[in-house]
Amino acid sequence: MRKLGYIFLGLLLGVGLYWFASKQIGRKSNTTEQSNTIVTKLEKVFKIVSAEGHFNEVYNYKQTKEYFHFIPSTKKALLMINAKVLMGYDFEKLEYDLDEKTRTLRITNLGFPEILSVEPTYNYYNIDDGLLNKFEPSELNKIQDKGKQQIIKAAYNSDLIKTAQDQLQLLLKEFFAPSGWKIETNKPKIIINKGQNG
């Protein structure tokens, strides 16, 4: 009976060792990761975000090529872009006069709001390569760039410019009011399709 117990214990230990060894073999991996971050340029800026907009763009791309003058091959891509657009002012372009007697700050040139940042997220819902006409990575980058340019165009044609102007006026008044200073600004007219920054 004791021998039977030793045999059973030996079998149990053998199964345990086999299970442990198989797990260790399965865990073997050879992963190497390396990262090098280099700061290329640092600049001092004085830019204020006064409006934020969220935009969705559906960009549909289709291209057909004919091979040997009779074999058509079509490739298609459907790209959804969700983007956060930050609009505001570069205060380095600000021009103003101070009247200490009347405690008035006159802003003579406020400038126009500009896009300070576009933060897009790209999602492809469909990429179909043609039999002979296939996508290259550089083409997909160009599609993404065209979609981003459509977002920028939509932002400049939206109410984001007016919102940015109104918010900056409010910000300046609330900032200077406690000190007893008045703010006078020449609010520029809104220009649609202004030059794009991105």
N, CA, C and O of each residue as an XYZ file, in Angstrom:
792
protein
N       0.824     -1.193      0.000
C       0.000      0.000      0.000
C       0.867      1.256      0.000
O       0.564      2.237     -0.679
N       1.974      1.206      0.790
C       2.893      2.334      0.856
C       3.556      2.535     -0.500
O       3.749      3.667     -0.944
N       3.916      1.391     -1.181
C       4.543      1.515     -2.506
C       3.603      2.194     -3.489
O       4.028      3.010     -4.306
N       2.319      1.850     -3.403
C       1.323      2.450     -4.272
C       1.233      3.959     -4.040
O       1.040      4.731     -4.979
N       1.375      4.365     -2.780
C       1.351      5.800     -2.438
C       2.546      6.516     -3.031
O       2.427      7.630     -3.541
N       3.758      5.837     -2.959
C       4.972      6.443     -3.532
C       4.843      6.588     -5.057
O       5.240      7.598     -5.639
N       4.276      5.546     -5.680
C       4.099      5.596     -7.139
C       3.158      6.747     -7.525
O       3.423      7.500     -8.462
N       2.049      6.860     -6.774
C       1.084      7.919     -7.056
C       1.697      9.309     -6.851
O       1.475     10.228     -7.639
N       2.490      9.438     -5.747
C       3.155     10.699     -5.456
C       4.179     11.037     -6.542
O       4.310     12.194     -6.943
N       4.909     10.010     -7.016
C       5.887     10.219     -8.087
C       5.219     10.676     -9.381
O       5.701     11.576    -10.070
N       4.073     10.015     -9.695
C       3.332     10.418    -10.893
C       2.835     11.863    -10.775
O       2.899     12.640    -11.727
N       2.342     12.197     -9.588
C       1.835     13.551     -9.351
C       2.945     14.588     -9.500
O       2.740     15.637    -10.110
N       4.126     14.294     -8.942
C       5.261     15.203     -9.068
C       5.712     15.317    -10.535
O       6.057     16.401    -11.006
N       5.705     14.179    -11.247
C       6.104     14.187    -12.660
C       5.170     15.054    -13.498
O       5.621     15.839    -14.333
N       3.867     14.906    -13.270
C       2.883     15.724    -14.003
C       3.066     17.197    -13.669
O       2.982     18.059    -14.544
N       3.324     17.482    -12.368
C       3.527     18.872    -11.947
C       4.756     19.484    -12.598
O       4.715     20.621    -13.069
N       5.870     18.716    -12.625
C       7.096     19.219    -13.258
C       6.909     19.432    -14.756
O       7.403     20.409    -15.317
N       6.196     18.517    -15.396
C       5.941     18.648    -16.827
C       5.112     19.901    -17.119
O       5.401     20.637    -18.063
N       4.078     20.137    -16.300
C       3.210     21.306    -16.482
C       4.012     22.596    -16.288
O       3.877     23.539    -17.068
N       4.849     22.632    -15.241
C       5.662     23.820    -14.958
C       6.660     24.083    -16.087
O       6.851     25.228    -16.495
N       7.290     23.028    -16.588
C       8.278     23.186    -17.662
C       7.618     23.670    -18.954
O       8.166     24.509    -19.668
N       6.427     23.126    -19.243
C       5.740     23.538    -20.472
C       5.324     25.010    -20.400
O       5.354     25.718    -21.407
N       4.935     25.466    -19.203
C       4.573     26.869    -19.039
C       5.783     27.767    -19.238
O       5.679     28.817    -19.870
N       6.910     27.370    -18.713
C       8.125     28.172    -18.853
C       8.586     28.240    -20.309
O       9.035     29.283    -20.783
N       8.468     27.121    -21.000
C       8.851     27.104    -22.420
C       7.916     28.009    -23.215
O       8.357     28.732    -24.108
N       6.621     27.968    -22.888
C       5.642     28.801    -23.591
C       5.840     30.284    -23.329
O       5.438     31.117    -24.140
N       6.460     30.622    -22.195
C       6.640     32.025    -21.841
C       7.886     32.647    -22.454
O       8.088     33.857    -22.360
N       8.697     31.850    -23.063
C       9.934     32.391    -23.619
C       9.616     33.412    -24.698
O       8.833     33.140    -25.607
N      10.223     34.584    -24.596
C      10.048     35.610    -25.615
C      11.310     36.452    -25.691
O      12.066     36.570    -24.727
N      11.509     37.014    -26.833
C      12.681     37.853    -27.038
C      12.190     39.197    -27.573
O      12.120     39.399    -28.785
N      11.851     40.113    -26.663
C      11.304     41.405    -27.028
C      12.315     42.493    -26.714
O      12.848     42.573    -25.607
N      12.565     43.322    -27.706
C      13.475     44.454    -27.513
C      12.745     45.732    -27.878
O      12.191     45.843    -28.971
N      12.741     46.685    -26.983
C      12.112     47.967    -27.240
C      13.126     49.068    -26.979
O      13.903     49.009    -26.026
N      13.101     50.068    -27.843
C      14.041     51.162    -27.692
C      13.345     52.454    -28.086
O      12.617     52.502    -29.078
N      13.572     53.489    -27.312
C      12.956     54.775    -27.594
C      13.978     55.885    -27.382
O      14.680     55.915    -26.371
N      14.052     56.787    -28.340
C      14.940     57.935    -28.226
C      14.154     59.194    -28.548
O      13.702     59.370    -29.679
N      13.987     60.065    -27.574
C      13.270     61.315    -27.765
C      14.273     62.459    -27.753
O      15.068     62.605    -26.824
N      14.218     63.261    -28.801
C      15.157     64.370    -28.930
C      14.369     65.671    -29.025
O      13.478     65.798    -29.865
N      14.689     66.628    -28.175
C      14.082     67.952    -28.255
C      14.800     68.727    -29.349
O      16.005     68.967    -29.260
N      14.058     69.120    -30.383
C      14.692     69.811    -31.506
C      14.590     71.326    -31.391
O      15.453     72.045    -31.895
N      13.537     71.821    -30.727
C      13.385     73.268    -30.642
C      12.424     73.638    -29.515
O      11.385     73.001    -29.345
N      12.771     74.665    -28.751
C      11.894     75.217    -27.729
C      11.696     76.695    -28.018
O      12.651     77.414    -28.313
N      10.438     77.148    -27.930
C      10.149     78.546    -28.195
C       9.230     79.103    -27.117
O       8.382     78.393    -26.578
N       9.410     80.380    -26.812
C       8.480     81.076    -25.928
C       7.361     81.653    -26.778
O       7.617     82.359    -27.753
N       6.123     81.356    -26.411
C       4.980     81.883    -27.145
C       3.971     82.450    -26.156
O       3.949     82.079    -24.983
N       3.149     83.347    -26.650
C       2.075     83.910    -25.841
C       0.794     83.802    -26.654
O       0.335     84.771    -27.259
N       0.237     82.615    -26.653
C      -0.974     82.336    -27.414
C      -2.071     81.901    -26.453
O      -1.837     81.131    -25.522
N      -3.269     82.409    -26.701
C      -4.401     82.103    -25.826
C      -5.505     81.444    -26.636
O      -5.945     81.974    -27.656
N      -5.945     80.288    -26.174
C      -7.076     79.599    -26.793
C      -8.354     80.206    -26.241
O      -8.553     80.250    -25.027
N      -9.217     80.672    -27.128
C     -10.469     81.275    -26.671
C     -11.708     80.531    -27.171
O     -12.829     80.881    -26.802
N     -11.519     79.520    -27.997
C     -12.659     78.720    -28.464
C     -12.180     77.333    -28.872
O     -11.057     77.153    -29.345
N     -13.054     76.370    -28.678
C     -12.749     74.976    -29.025
C     -13.921     74.406    -29.800
O     -15.072     74.544    -29.388
N     -13.633     73.775    -30.908
C     -14.683     73.161    -31.708
C     -14.382     71.700    -31.979
O     -13.221     71.295    -32.049
N     -15.439     70.909    -32.132
C     -15.296     69.481    -32.449
C     -15.969     69.221    -33.797
O     -17.130     69.573    -34.002
N     -15.234     68.610    -34.696
C     -15.705     68.425    -36.062
C     -15.569     66.955    -36.471
O     -14.650     66.251    -36.050
N     -16.510     66.523    -37.299
C     -16.468     65.191    -37.904
C     -16.441     65.346    -39.418
O     -17.211     66.116    -39.992
N     -15.555     64.614    -40.043
C     -15.442     64.657    -41.501
C     -15.449     63.229    -42.027
O     -14.697     62.379    -41.550
N     -16.301     62.972    -43.011
C     -16.291     61.684    -43.705
C     -15.660     61.930    -45.064
O     -16.207     62.662    -45.888
N     -14.512     61.318    -45.293
C     -13.779     61.541    -46.540
C     -13.803     60.254    -47.358
O     -13.288     59.217    -46.940
N     -14.414     60.351    -48.528
C     -14.591     59.177    -49.394
C     -13.627     59.296    -50.583
O     -13.685     60.261    -51.345
N     -12.754     58.315    -50.729
C     -11.744     58.356    -51.795
C     -11.946     57.161    -52.718
O     -12.146     56.031    -52.271
N     -11.890     57.441    -54.020
C     -12.047     56.366    -55.009
C     -11.168     56.683    -56.211
O     -11.171     57.807    -56.713
N     -10.421     55.692    -56.666
C      -9.553     55.880    -57.831
C      -9.608     54.631    -58.700
O      -9.467     53.508    -58.216
N      -9.818     54.856    -60.007
C      -9.842     53.751    -60.973
C      -8.739     53.968    -61.997
O      -8.598     55.053    -62.561
N      -7.971     52.928    -62.222
C      -6.938     52.956    -63.258
C      -7.210     51.848    -64.255
O      -7.708     50.779    -63.901
N      -6.878     52.116    -65.496
C      -7.010     51.091    -66.532
C      -5.627     50.565    -66.907
O      -4.700     51.324    -67.188
N      -5.525     49.254    -66.901
C      -4.264     48.608    -67.260
C      -4.421     47.963    -68.636
O      -5.429     47.320    -68.930
N      -3.428     48.145    -69.445
C      -3.440     47.633    -70.833
C      -4.615     48.195    -71.624
O      -5.047     47.602    -72.613
N      -5.137     49.358    -71.177
C      -6.207     50.084    -71.861
C      -7.560     49.378    -71.831
O      -8.484     49.826    -72.510
N      -7.713     48.301    -71.078
C      -9.035     47.676    -71.030
C      -9.324     46.964    -69.708
O     -10.439     46.482    -69.512
N      -8.342     46.884    -68.789
C      -8.582     46.217    -67.502
C      -8.696     47.291    -66.413
O      -7.681     47.844    -65.990
N      -9.925     47.594    -65.951
C     -10.062     48.596    -64.888
C      -9.779     47.982    -63.515
O     -10.105     46.824    -63.255
N      -9.168     48.782    -62.649
C      -8.910     48.350    -61.274
C      -9.174     49.542    -60.355
O      -8.557     50.597    -60.498
N     -10.096     49.362    -59.413
C     -10.548     50.460    -58.551
C     -10.149     50.196    -57.103
O     -10.319     49.091    -56.587
N      -9.623     51.218    -56.469
C      -9.355     51.134    -55.027
C     -10.165     52.225    -54.336
O     -10.341     53.320    -54.870
N     -10.658     51.904    -53.130
C     -11.540     52.817    -52.402
C     -11.135     52.866    -50.935
O     -10.618     51.899    -50.376
N     -11.387     54.020    -50.332
C     -11.154     54.172    -48.891
C     -12.217     55.106    -48.326
O     -12.535     56.137    -48.918
N     -12.756     54.730    -47.178
C     -13.711     55.569    -46.459
C     -13.094     55.918    -45.114
O     -12.875     55.048    -44.272
N     -12.816     57.203    -44.923
C     -12.105     57.676    -43.736
C     -13.023     58.571    -42.909
O     -13.637     59.501    -43.432
N     -13.110     58.278    -41.611
C     -13.837     59.134    -40.673
C     -12.814     59.867    -39.818
O     -11.946     59.247    -39.202
N     -12.924     61.197    -39.785
C     -12.002     62.007    -38.979
C     -12.802     62.708    -37.894
O     -13.774     63.407    -38.179
N     -12.392     62.517    -36.662
C     -12.919     63.284    -35.534
C     -11.798     64.203    -35.077
O     -10.699     63.743    -34.768
N     -12.073     65.499    -35.034
C     -10.995     66.443    -34.736
C     -11.439     67.488    -33.726
O     -12.566     67.981    -33.759
N     -10.514     67.808    -32.824
C     -10.702     68.939    -31.911
C      -9.877     70.094    -32.457
O      -8.674     69.960    -32.682
N     -10.536     71.235    -32.670
C      -9.871     72.417    -33.220
C      -9.839     73.497    -32.149
O     -10.875     73.882    -31.607
N      -8.637     73.982    -31.850
C      -8.472     75.049    -30.875
C      -8.178     76.350    -31.615
O      -7.245     76.427    -32.414
N      -8.986     77.368    -31.338
C      -8.817     78.656    -32.008
C      -8.572     79.741    -30.970
O      -9.164     79.727    -29.891
N      -7.700     80.673    -31.303
C      -7.396     81.737    -30.361
C      -6.531     82.802    -30.995
O      -6.592     83.045    -32.201
N      -5.716     83.437    -30.152
C      -4.945     84.604    -30.588
C      -3.477     84.444    -30.237
O      -3.116     83.854    -29.218
N      -2.647     84.985    -31.109
C      -1.228     85.110    -30.846
C      -1.010     86.529    -30.319
O      -1.078     87.493    -31.082
N      -0.748     86.656    -29.020
C      -0.659     87.977    -28.397
C       0.612     88.726    -28.791
O       0.749     89.911    -28.487
N       1.532     88.055    -29.457
C       2.700     88.773    -29.954
C       2.326     89.723    -31.096
O       3.077     90.644    -31.418
N       1.158     89.491    -31.703
C       0.684     90.349    -32.799
C      -0.206     91.483    -32.290
O      -0.668     92.312    -33.074
N      -0.444     91.520    -30.990
C      -1.334     92.501    -30.399
C      -0.686     93.892    -30.391
O       0.495     94.036    -30.075
N      -1.483     94.916    -30.746
C      -1.021     96.305    -30.681
C      -1.981     97.084    -29.780
O      -3.198     96.957    -29.906
N      -1.420     97.900    -28.860
C      -2.273     98.598    -27.887
C      -1.622     99.899    -27.412
O      -0.422    100.118    -27.579
N      -2.466    100.760    -26.810
C      -2.020    102.009    -26.170
C      -2.546    102.033    -24.747
O      -3.656    101.574    -24.477
N      -1.738    102.573    -23.832
C      -2.138    102.715    -22.432
C      -2.368    104.182    -22.116
O      -1.508    105.022    -22.381
N      -3.528    104.491    -21.550
C      -3.829    105.840    -21.073
C      -3.958    105.764    -19.553
O      -5.000    105.381    -19.022
N      -2.888    106.133    -18.872
C      -2.877    105.973    -17.411
C      -3.784    106.979    -16.720
O      -4.278    106.700    -15.628
N      -4.023    108.161    -17.333
C      -4.898    109.155    -16.712
C      -6.322    108.628    -16.596
O      -6.954    108.730    -15.545
N      -6.810    108.068    -17.681
C      -8.179    107.541    -17.663
C      -8.211    106.046    -17.337
O      -9.274    105.427    -17.305
N      -7.042    105.486    -17.098
C      -6.902    104.050    -16.814
C      -7.643    103.222    -17.888
O      -8.528    102.413    -17.608
N      -7.216    103.483    -19.121
C      -7.845    102.814    -20.266
C      -6.784    102.103    -21.093
O      -5.742    102.669    -21.425
N      -7.071    100.871    -21.410
C      -6.230    100.106    -22.330
C      -6.950    100.043    -23.665
O      -8.002     99.416    -23.789
N      -6.372    100.699    -24.663
C      -6.973    100.704    -25.991
C      -6.225     99.707    -26.880
O      -5.041     99.881    -27.168
N      -6.920     98.686    -27.298
C      -6.325     97.700    -28.197
C      -6.584     98.163    -29.622
O      -7.715     98.130    -30.105
N      -5.524     98.592    -30.284
C      -5.665     99.160    -31.629
C      -5.673     98.087    -32.713
O      -6.246     98.277    -33.786
N      -5.044     96.982    -32.427
C      -5.051     95.881    -33.399
C      -5.091     94.557    -32.644
O      -4.084     94.085    -32.115
N      -6.270     93.983    -32.613
C      -6.442     92.702    -31.931
C      -6.089     91.539    -32.843
O      -5.773     90.441    -32.384
N      -6.148     91.801    -34.139
C      -5.886     90.713    -35.078
C      -7.087     89.800    -35.200
O      -8.137     90.042    -34.605
N      -6.918     88.759    -35.973
C      -7.994     87.806    -36.194
C      -7.688     86.513    -35.447
O      -6.524     86.156    -35.264
N      -8.732     85.816    -35.018
C      -8.497     84.499    -34.415
C      -7.852     83.574    -35.447
O      -8.127     83.671    -36.643
N      -7.016     82.704    -34.980
C      -6.393     81.738    -35.878
C      -6.431     80.355    -35.235
O      -6.542     80.221    -34.016
N      -6.340     79.352    -36.063
C      -6.311     77.985    -35.549
C      -4.940     77.729    -34.941
O      -3.916     77.807    -35.621
N      -4.939     77.427    -33.665
C      -3.690     77.177    -32.957
C      -3.334     75.693    -32.947
O      -2.164     75.327    -32.843
N      -4.355     74.843    -33.056
C      -4.078     73.404    -33.001
C      -5.244     72.629    -33.606
O      -6.410     72.974    -33.417
N      -4.894     71.571    -34.339
C      -5.887     70.607    -34.843
C      -5.451     69.236    -34.353
O      -4.343     68.788    -34.648
N      -6.321     68.576    -33.608
C      -5.998     67.266    -33.037
C      -6.936     66.221    -33.626
O      -8.011     65.974    -33.079
N      -6.534     65.601    -34.745
C      -7.425     64.648    -35.410
C      -7.218     63.207    -34.950
O      -6.130     62.812    -34.530
N      -8.297     62.443    -35.044
C      -8.259     60.990    -34.880
C      -8.806     60.385    -36.163
O      -9.898     60.738    -36.611
N      -8.033     59.461    -36.759
C      -8.405     58.879    -38.049
C      -8.898     57.445    -37.862
O      -8.261     56.639    -37.185
N     -10.039     57.144    -38.471
C     -10.574     55.780    -38.450
C     -10.995     55.400    -39.864
O     -11.851     56.044    -40.470
N     -10.373     54.335    -40.376
C     -10.757     53.826    -41.691
C     -11.863     52.787    -41.518
O     -11.697     51.802    -40.799
N     -12.991     53.021    -42.185
C     -14.095     52.075    -42.116
C     -14.105     51.132    -43.303
O     -14.783     50.105    -43.292
N     -13.354     51.489    -44.315
C     -13.306     50.606    -45.481
C     -12.076     50.952    -46.315
O     -11.911     52.096    -46.737
N     -11.224     49.975    -46.548
C     -10.115     50.132    -47.482
C     -10.164     48.936    -48.431
O      -9.944     47.796    -48.021
N     -10.449     49.207    -49.679
C     -10.521     48.145    -50.693
C      -9.445     48.382    -51.739
O      -9.470     49.379    -52.460
N      -8.507     47.460    -51.812
C      -7.501     47.522    -52.873
C      -8.091     46.924    -54.150
O      -8.853     45.958    -54.110
N      -7.725     47.510    -55.260
C      -8.076     46.899    -56.539
C      -7.177     45.703    -56.791
O      -6.181     45.499    -56.097
N      -7.538     44.919    -57.787
C      -6.743     43.727    -58.108
C      -5.317     44.111    -58.470
O      -4.370     43.432    -58.074
N      -5.161     45.196    -59.222
C      -3.839     45.661    -59.629
C      -3.500     47.026    -59.018
O      -2.331     47.404    -58.929
N      -4.518     47.745    -58.606
C      -4.366     49.116    -58.111
C      -4.441     49.102    -56.581
O      -5.536     49.104    -56.019
N      -3.305     49.086    -55.915
C      -3.270     48.929    -54.460
C      -2.780     50.210    -53.784
O      -2.058     51.011    -54.377
N      -3.197     50.379    -52.521
C      -2.808     51.554    -51.750
C      -1.369     51.435    -51.261
O      -0.931     50.375    -50.813
N      -0.651     52.539    -51.358
C       0.661     52.675    -50.744
C       0.485     53.477    -49.454
O      -0.427     54.298    -49.364
N       1.348     53.252    -48.451
C       1.236     54.029    -47.201
C       1.255     55.539    -47.424
O       0.560     56.276    -46.724
N       2.037     55.999    -48.385
C       2.118     57.434    -48.658
C       0.778     57.976    -49.159
O       0.434     59.125    -48.885
N       0.015     57.148    -49.897
C      -1.292     57.573    -50.388
C      -2.270     57.761    -49.240
O      -3.045     58.717    -49.229
N      -2.236     56.846    -48.273
C      -3.115     56.958    -47.117
C      -2.782     58.209    -46.307
O      -3.680     58.853    -45.762
N      -1.493     58.557    -46.224
C      -1.095     59.788    -45.532
C      -1.655     61.013    -46.248
O      -2.092     61.968    -45.604
N      -1.641     60.985    -47.582
C      -2.177     62.108    -48.355
C      -3.687     62.227    -48.158
O      -4.215     63.335    -48.070
N      -4.383     61.096    -48.087
C      -5.825     61.106    -47.857
C      -6.131     61.728    -46.500
O      -7.051     62.536    -46.369
N      -5.346     61.342    -45.485
C      -5.535     61.900    -44.150
C      -5.290     63.405    -44.148
O      -6.017     64.152    -43.493
N      -4.277     63.848    -44.872
C      -3.964     65.269    -44.930
C      -5.081     66.054    -45.621
O      -5.433     67.152    -45.189
N      -5.636     65.484    -46.699
C      -6.745     66.151    -47.385
C      -7.968     66.249    -46.478
O      -8.661     67.266    -46.459
N      -8.222     65.187    -45.732
C      -9.340     65.216    -44.779
C      -9.131     66.267    -43.705
O     -10.073     66.959    -43.319
N      -7.894     66.393    -43.215
C      -7.580     67.404    -42.195
C      -7.779     68.811    -42.754
O      -8.278     69.689    -42.050
N      -7.397     69.033    -44.006
C      -7.583     70.343    -44.625
C      -9.066     70.690    -44.742
O      -9.438     71.859    -44.645
N      -9.913     69.682    -44.951
C     -11.354     69.924    -44.992
C     -11.869     70.338    -43.614
O     -12.761     71.180    -43.505
N     -11.302     69.740    -42.565
C     -11.666     70.128    -41.195
C     -11.298     71.590    -40.952
O     -12.096     72.348    -40.400
N     -10.102     71.987    -41.358
C      -9.641     73.369    -41.167
C     -10.549     74.337    -41.916
O     -10.927     75.383    -41.387
N     -10.893     73.986    -43.141
C     -11.785     74.831    -43.933
C     -13.145     74.971    -43.249
O     -13.705     76.066    -43.189
N     -13.671     73.863    -42.737
C     -14.969     73.902    -42.054
C     -14.896     74.755    -40.795
O     -15.846     75.467    -40.471
N     -13.771     74.687    -40.083
C     -13.611     75.477    -38.852
C     -13.649     76.971    -39.155
O     -14.276     77.738    -38.425
N     -12.974     77.387    -40.239
C     -12.959     78.804    -40.596
C     -14.304     79.278    -41.129
O     -14.579     80.478    -41.117
N     -15.143     78.364    -41.595
C     -16.464     78.728    -42.094
C     -17.557     78.535    -41.045
O     -18.737     78.720    -41.341
N     -17.176     78.166    -39.830
C     -18.144     77.928    -38.765
C     -18.240     79.155    -37.856
O     -17.626     80.187    -38.125
N     -19.009     79.030    -36.788
C     -19.134     80.107    -35.793
C     -17.958     80.139    -34.823
O     -17.968     80.907    -33.861
N     -16.948     79.311    -35.069
C     -15.817     79.249    -34.148
C     -15.068     80.581    -34.090
O     -14.580     80.963    -33.027
N     -14.970     81.289    -35.210
C     -14.283     82.591    -35.236
C     -15.006     83.588    -34.334
O     -14.379     84.252    -33.509
N     -16.334     83.690    -34.493
C     -17.108     84.632    -33.676
C     -17.027     84.269    -32.196
O     -16.917     85.148    -31.340
N     -17.083     82.975    -31.900
C     -16.987     82.530    -30.517
C     -15.638     82.921    -29.914
O     -15.567     83.386    -28.776
N     -14.576     82.729    -30.687
C     -13.237     83.086    -30.220
C     -13.125     84.582    -29.954
O     -12.533     84.991    -28.955
N     -13.695     85.410    -30.848
C     -13.666     86.862    -30.658
C     -14.427     87.270    -29.398
O     -13.923     88.043    -28.582
N     -15.644     86.746    -29.246
C     -16.479     87.113    -28.099
C     -15.834     86.679    -26.784
O     -15.854     87.416    -25.798
N     -15.266     85.485    -26.782
C     -14.652     84.976    -25.554
C     -13.434     85.798    -25.149
O     -13.202     86.019    -23.960
N     -12.657     86.251    -26.128
C     -11.483     87.060    -25.797
C     -11.902     88.415    -25.240
O     -11.290     88.910    -24.294
N     -12.937     89.019    -25.815
C     -13.446     90.291    -25.290
C     -13.846     90.129    -23.823
O     -13.505     90.955    -22.977
N     -14.565     89.065    -23.546
C     -15.021     88.805    -22.179
C     -13.841     88.555    -21.243
O     -13.819     89.048    -20.115
N     -12.867     87.792    -21.717
C     -11.695     87.482    -20.908
C     -10.925     88.751    -20.537
O     -10.523     88.917    -19.386
N     -10.722     89.634    -21.496
C      -9.981     90.868    -21.237
C     -10.711     91.758    -20.234
O     -10.097     92.324    -19.330
N     -12.014     91.873    -20.404
C     -12.786     92.715    -19.492
C     -12.762     92.170    -18.069
O     -12.598     92.931    -17.116
N     -12.925     90.863    -17.922
C     -12.930     90.261    -16.590
C     -11.547     90.298    -15.951
O     -11.425     90.359    -14.727
N     -10.509     90.260    -16.777
C      -9.146     90.275    -16.245
C      -8.775     91.656    -15.712
O      -8.152     91.774    -14.657
N      -9.164     92.713    -16.455
C      -8.758     94.069    -16.077
C      -9.752     94.789    -15.177
O      -9.383     95.769    -14.530
N     -10.991     94.338    -15.115
C     -12.021     95.025    -14.337
C     -11.656     95.187    -12.854
O     -11.849     96.274    -12.309
N     -11.140     94.153    -12.181
C     -10.824     94.331    -10.753
C      -9.781     95.420    -10.475
O      -9.762     95.984     -9.381
N      -8.928     95.718    -11.435
C      -7.887     96.730    -11.226
C      -8.363     98.132    -11.597
O      -7.607     99.097    -11.477
N      -9.620     98.249    -12.050
C     -10.166     99.553    -12.374
C      -9.833    100.044    -13.772
O     -10.100    101.203    -14.092
N      -9.270     99.212    -14.595
C      -8.929     99.595    -15.972
C     -10.097     99.266    -16.896
O     -10.781     98.257    -16.728
N     -10.305    100.143    -17.873
C     -11.310     99.906    -18.915
C     -10.605     99.368    -20.160
O      -9.447     99.687    -20.428
N     -11.319     98.561    -20.893
C     -10.780     97.993    -22.125
C     -11.585     98.525    -23.300
O     -12.814     98.459    -23.310
N     -10.881     99.048    -24.280
C     -11.515     99.465    -25.523
C     -10.856     98.686    -26.660
O      -9.637     98.717    -26.830
N     -11.673     98.001    -27.418
C     -11.134     97.209    -28.530
C     -11.872     97.556    -29.802
O     -13.071     97.833    -29.786
N     -11.156     97.540    -30.886
C     -11.757     97.650    -32.207
C     -11.958     96.231    -32.718
O     -11.049     95.615    -33.275
N     -13.150     95.737    -32.520
C     -13.431     94.351    -32.901
C     -13.436     94.228    -34.414
O     -14.258     94.866    -35.072
N     -12.544     93.427    -34.987
C     -12.508     93.311    -36.444
C     -13.713     92.567    -36.985
O     -14.321     91.747    -36.298
N     -14.045     92.873    -38.235
C     -15.126     92.133    -38.882
C     -14.692     90.692    -39.105
O     -13.515     90.393    -39.308
N     -15.669     89.825    -39.060
C     -15.371     88.411    -39.281
C     -15.120     88.182    -40.769
O     -15.928     88.572    -41.612
N     -14.011     87.555    -41.076
C     -13.682     87.246    -42.471
C     -13.810     85.737    -42.665
O     -13.152     84.955    -41.978
N     -14.648     85.346    -43.590
C     -14.822     83.929    -43.890
C     -13.762     83.519    -44.911
O     -13.367     84.309    -45.769
N     -13.313     82.279    -44.803
C     -12.279     81.733    -45.688
C     -10.948     82.488    -45.545
O     -10.231     82.711    -46.520
N     -10.648     82.869    -44.312
C      -9.358     83.494    -44.052
C      -8.260     82.460    -44.281
O      -8.527     81.259    -44.290
N      -7.032     82.923    -44.464
C      -5.910     82.005    -44.672
C      -5.845     80.929    -43.628
O      -6.091     81.202    -42.453
N      -5.527     79.727    -44.009
C      -5.562     78.580    -43.107
C      -4.234     78.387    -42.424
O      -3.174     78.469    -43.043
N      -4.313     78.128    -41.118
C      -3.134     77.738    -40.338
C      -3.421     76.362    -39.789
O      -4.571     76.068    -39.464
N      -2.456     75.533    -39.677
C      -2.755     74.236    -39.121
C      -1.533     73.524    -38.739
O      -1.603     72.398    -38.245
